[in-house]
Amino acid sequence: MLSQYFENPILATYYYPRPSWGQEQIAQDLKVFSECDLRAVWLFYDPFYDIDDSEGLRYLLDSADAVGLQVVPVLGQFTQLQDDLKIVNVDGTTSDDPRYWNMGCFRKPRLLNLAIERAARFLKEFGTHSSLYRIDDKPVMSFVHEAYYRNSVPEFGGDEMKPNCYCDDCRAAFKDYLKKHGMSDELSPPVDTSDPILWQHWINFHAESIPLFLKNLIAAAKAVMPLWATHECNDFYPASWQSVYTGNDWWEMGAVLDFGHEDMYPLEFDNRYQCYVYNYAKDIMKSALGFQGLITANGQAFNSWLGYQLPSNSMSEQIYSALGHGALGLVWWTELPSLSADDEAKRYHMIRQTKQVNRLYLDLVKRLSGYTPASAEIALLYSWTTMAQSLNDEHTYDTLLVYMLLTQSGYPVDIVSEKQVSNGILAERHYKAVFALGCSALPSIVQEQLTAFAENGGILFVDYAPYMNDAFQPLFPDWRNYTKKSLRTYEITHELPVTVQLAAAALIPPEDAEVFAYFNDKSAAIFRTSFGHGAVFMIGSYIGWDYSNYPGNYDLAKMFPFYIRRDYALREYLVQLLTQEGIC
Ligand SMILES: [Zn+2]
């Protein structure tokens, strides 16, 4: 598949023209993109079909061809707020705020038909157009920009996200799901976590909605002509429990795509530059594609809409980050539509800044031909069940912050899903150490696989995890004592105190365990115990949260320690534990 790829990799900018801009403006935009040494545009073509303007679209494709730009057609969020398609929330309201950019419920047959119609029309009209970007003679097409179920924006001061979708189509499909899983189809969709097992089924079912939609849409498009299919996986959701409500399980989504593509930016929601989340998203995408095949990233060539400026070295950092984490394609988002079309300098200010790194990127991709990313000896477990049961970010950030710790220490790290673990990936990929952090709710099969990993010689790291319910438990509940309320610090090497930032439980080490650290009340805080041919390290506190409070920029942490906290001694300590186990 990738034989010719390295000579003509994906290096593009998103382009979302309005037919009302006029042909002259469109031709000018394309000329500037070409001057920036971009190879392609990822084109949102919907606005042309909104007004039935195939000729306008043809003009655009011809103009791209004329300046040597290739085109990847992107089916955008082409519809919103149609009454019969709306998402129904747990309280019976529908998700009506246009800021949420919902296309509607992905279980709606009419939404699927509309999407198929749009995709098929493009392929029938332009599938053989010479401007289309192709790999091995097949065009690449992206299906839907950011598919999700959203009913609030807590990050911008909105209420908490609510469970969804309770529309008639989801209710009917849930009955089928229950039958398939050997349960009574008389059960109603749950509205809260009071029945943990039914709730988990409901959330798992919800996570199938978008992948099923994409799978059907892609199959219909491929029936028109063979192509490579991708989808722009949504924003910051790998690092947030909100995924369980938005229906964004990247592993489920990756399973129906030919290429991985994601939409994470370093300055997405914050003035603090979050390159570790940017990297994390790529490593998750890579994992979601089964550690094979192409993954591509988005680049940020716009200043934050919250007013924050992109740091001057950001574009360079982004391309090295993307490549370092296996993304061999890059698509910039830039800020054309928000700026006046009359002001040439302003309109192209950001995209012009990509020129130098575009050249560098093309050169670096070419050099990477024949190489594969270093294989990771360490895996981090991403627990969908914990997110669904806890409805908070204690697990997600514990994991992300340890990811930051490990990558800062030079370790390549894989992030693996519960399903991958259940299917035996820990043995398949020969990990030496696995971290299951803040995992308060794990399905029993995942628990069995994790303990089998240690029994077979692996090193398993487990840290604090609150007790949620009997149905889904944390690992090793007998080693945890939740009754102690006064745990504030624990001491690692040389009597260095580490502050318990969030929560901790005293440990009850098994007899042969070696205790490495104690809490302020002298109870065990960290121990190692042999486990079959391997070992388990147990940590009584959330080690990721204790290490840092933010996956942000290294320099910023040095400049503003009150803003971004890092415990460098704890990082060195963890690296030392790994090194002693031969993982360096
Ligand atoms: Zn629905």
Boltz pocket constraint, residues with backbone or C-beta under 6 A from the ligand:
constraints:
  - pocket:
      binder: B
      contacts: [[A, 86], [A, 87], [A, 88], [A, 105], [A, 106], [A, 107], [A, 108], [A, 165], [A, 166], [A, 167], [A, 168], [A, 169], [A, 170], [A, 171]]
      max_distance: 6.0
